[in-house]
Amino acid sequence: MMARRTAELGAKILLVTANVGSLFEDTENLQKVWLKEFFETVKAQKPTFLALHCQECGGKSLESGVTEVKRFVKELMAAQELKDYSRARVYIDESYESPERFTALGCFYFIHDSLKNVLEYNFEDARFHKVTGKEIRSIKQCKSPMAQKEKFPANFFEQCQWSRKGFIRTRWSLSSCNFDLVNVHLFHDAHNVVAWKESPSYYAGIRRKAMDFVLHRISDEQHEKLPFFLFGDFNFRLDTRELFEHHLCYNTKLETITNSNNEVDKIRYREIGNDQKVILEVEKKSFNFADPNIFQANNGTSLLEYDKELGAFRDQVDEMEITFPPTYPYSEDVHHAKQYNTTRCPAWCDRILLSISAKHLMAMPKDKREEEEQENDENSIVYDNIGPNVCMGDHKPVFLSFRLPAGKGNPYACTCRCCVVQ
């Protein structure tokens, strides 16, 4: 009955992105809470195709991380909560001994028993293959038949040339649709004061270059161009300079503190008045604002006007409306789950983006009335974070749930005999 209903409605998709670095620092407590919340989301959304993209697999220590990643993979694969997903594909970058290649990315895909005829693309023979059984596939080189991995060139970020940043792409066919799923991890802000000096910041320029690199690679002429979903830790930050001057610290006085090299390495904004209270103090890895609740108030939506980095790519990618608070950097203390760390300015780092053609594949409500009717319907589109009230590490995972309507088709799709291997 479930299989017949799935065939009628099309595949229910759940995409999840999660920077899991924190989980490997506290596997006994934090990881258990994380898994519980993740499975609760799966249970609530009832996907027939589940895709989980992880960044920073293994945490900060490569030596202990290898064992812990294998344990994490084993726990997901054997989870009782996923017992009805009899097909699975897992791709883990295990280039631990090659820092020039290692991305610390992991991709997990689970397919429900009710979803039939799911195909996965082989980039070497340029054909789709039917997905059966469960497989864990290690990626130790740049190339893999079923998953394309690439690390960003070292000259993109000379100050941190072996930073574990890059992407992994897989390609799928289901519900008469072919599409790419891309796990992305872009560069972070290494120094808060450097990020403040220019608008847009120096780091935003590096991320834009890396994003261009990804979009170019997944639209190359070697493989057919398809709709794509890009989800991962983009490390997009708010426009720091404008945020400080026009929102957080307007009507204040700026103080700059220089180091022995006459470089600004600390800034303060003080109230103008007799008490001259410090409103904001920022150093390389320190961000202390007098009223941190502003980042949670109304889910931080008043700050979205300073979330500008995606704007450069609006002609290529889109995103559903953000209605949740900044996803980073949360406290890793389980007793302060809703508080932000005082290391960085909170921002929406974890995102799920989609090409314009991919958005056309989704079951979108036709008008406001239909949108309201679908609000509690299994066809509704949900874009949200996971575990808002519990500690999930320094990043809150983000998910997108939607349906690919059966029979809608895909102008790019081809599943004929010559292109599909059974």
C-alpha angles and dihedrals in degrees: 000000000000091000092051092049091048090051091051097047101033130234119327106220128204117186118187130183122193135171097213100180092116093054093069092055092060109021095161097058114008097043093051092052091046093052092047092054092044092053090046089057091049090050092049097046097040097208123190089200117038123188122185119186115193130191128196093025108188097023124239099323116070093191097059092028096070092063094041093051091054090050091049091050092048092051093051093046093050097040115135088216089066097044092119091058100084095169124062142162123197125186118190125180104229099172088125095145094050110065090180088063106029117109102166089225126147129188123197124187125182125185123201120232091242094060111087133197100019112173132195125202125241108211092200101054093026093230138117117245127201112252115234132162128353124298136178112203124192119215110208100152132047091257128058126167096237101028131042114214126187133170121211115258114267092237090065090077111015095178090064106022097167095046109145097245130133142092144266123208129199128178127218142183123204138135089021090300132115119201145152127244114203126192109206136187116181131188122286132221104271096188125028094206093050088052089054097050097076138029111245092027129240089248093051087059091054092049091049090054091049092047090051088051092054095046091049093049095050093048097047120133094244091082130028113272111248139176109276143199114211113196132163144082103322092172089219108172134196116263093268099198095049093041092055098043100039104031120012101033110021114146092026136112121249122224122189123199118201131203130225090283090056091249121138107247100158134037132189132190115205130190115253104243144070097297093045091200116197107247098178135010121185133186134163095289101006130090118173118174122180094228109034090169089079089079091058099038110111087352090296092286092143087068097054092092087069092051094095109143096093090055092082090064102041091117090059108031139030137194135204117248114287111231100159131083124266108294098218148092102014124168114267090212108108089215093059101044097151097044126097123231116248092234103088140012107266114256143164097261098152113069145159113218129180137194118251089250091052091054089056089059093060124095097251123185111249097221144356093275093053089045090056091047091051094048092101096023124110089238093062122115114238125189112179148123128265126238100009092170101040135058111269095166125268091316127056110219116239127212140192119201122189144133131252103216113235114250094011088118131197125253088216096048126109122173100158121141094265091056100040128069112200 
